[in-house]
Amino acid sequence: MPGTGAGWDSILYRAYIIGGIFVIVAIALLVGLLDPAGEGPFWIPLVFGSVTVYMAGILGYWWVKLLFTGYTEPERWVEEEGDDTPAVKALRSWSKLSEAMTVLGGDVEELEKLEKAARRPVLEWYGWTNVLTFYCLGGAWLIVLDIITPQTQRYFVMGLIGLIIFIMVRTYFLLGASIGAGEYAYLRPLGLALVEHPTLDLKRIPMMVVQGPWGLVSGGASLLAGFRHGRSVQVVVEGPRNYTMVDAHLPPFTVESREGKLVPGEDAPQAVKESLRELRKAKRWVDMELQAGPEGIVVERTPGRRQNMWLYDLWLAERLLEALEEG
């Protein structure tokens, strides 16, 4: 699981996976060299035993991770750039940024609840994959020990097919339940929620900073709203275009993107210019424009095929607000 310090991110886990394969292959080669005819009573069980121990180690490792290890590490984000804004390294992925902004400005308890709820179907699915694994290993052992005869092997195969079909059907329902329960749930840890029946005047949004309070009077878009750091936040998602708005009282200034490089306008305060100077050119900043004024900050974006890019815009708005407050 990338970014968690578990699985392939762990040096010990990689060593176990690779080293275990080498050990199993070495045992199999040794058995082949010492007993080419395969007549020794203990050689084949030795090979199967090493495979069984190897698989049990992998399955046990993930049980420990799923049951006892949390994925959220709040302390790693509270550093470097201030009390309100996560460090630039959080921009590496949407999930990292969402977690960091939950810790700094959101609701960590809500995130932990969400992780637990999402983990329940994962645990059940993983449990059934364990059953399937040990069913196959157990059947192999029964064949090696001549407990299952060629005449009764068909019953084992029928049971295997039935178990696979059951797991596939159960997986379908587990995925459906997980998706249904998780729809828009990622917003709550951020301090936001979906407004189910918004009325939006999209023509007024880009000029919010000069036309006064946000006038939301007609339909056709999705609205996310909430409070972060004591400020009102609204995100409008309308087709390919997003508007991210944070309430504040600011001097008028603009920031534009020139092929992914954020360039402040001449009217931008020095604190804004210094804050933007630390951000390198990146694709995440393409096709966006920021305006600020007495009513706050609004970031307009046309994200193309990429979804949920408004989270990066919210991070940028909060970063600039923090820079202005400190400056």
KABELFEN-V564196 format. One line per field, one symbol per residue. ss: DSSP state (H for helix, E for strand, - for the rest). psi: psi as a letter, one per 20 degrees, with the letter a starting at -180 (. if undefined). burial: + if it has 16 or more other ideal C-beta (glycine too) atoms within 10 Angstrom, else -. A space follows every 10 residues. Layout:
ss = ???
psi = ???
burial = ???
This chain:
ss = ------HHH- HHHHHHHHHH HHHHHHHHHH HHHH------ --HHHHHHHH HHHHHHHHHH HHHHHHHH-- ---HHH---- -------HHH HH-HHHHHHH HHH----HHH HHHHHHHHHH HHHHHHHHHH HHHHHHHHHH HHHH------ --HHHHHHHH HHHHHHHHHH HHHHHHHHHH HH--HHHH-- -EEEE----- -HHHH--HHH H--------- -EEEEEEE-- EEEEEEEE-- EEEEEEE--- --EEEEEE-- EEEE-----H HHHHHHH--- --HHH--EEE EEE--EEEEE EE-------H HHHHHHHHHH HHHHHH-
psi = opiijrciip ghgghggghg ghgggggghg ghghmhikip iigghgghgh gggghhgggh ghggghhipq ipnhhiimrg jrhhpqqhii ihrggggggg hggnibnhhh ghgggghhhg hgggghghhg ggghgggghg ghghjkhprh hihhhggghg gggggghggh gghggghggg hipjhihghi jrqpohmqop nhhighkhii jaqooniraj rqppqappkj qppppponci pqppppproq qprqpqpnki ppoqrhipqh hgghghhipr pqhijqlqpp qqahibpppp qnicipqkih hhhgggghgh ggghhh.
burial = -----+---+ --+---+--+ ---+--++-- +--------- --+---++-+ ++-++----- ++--+----- ++----+--- ++-+++---+ +--+-+++++ +++++++--+ ++-+----+- +---+--+-+ --------+- +------+-- -----+---- ------+--- ---+---+-- -----+++++ ++-++--+-+ -+-++--++- ---+-+---- ++++++-++- +-+++++--- ++++++++-+ --+++-+--- -+-+---++- -++-++---- ---+++++-+ +++-++++++ +-+-----++ ++++++++++ ++++---
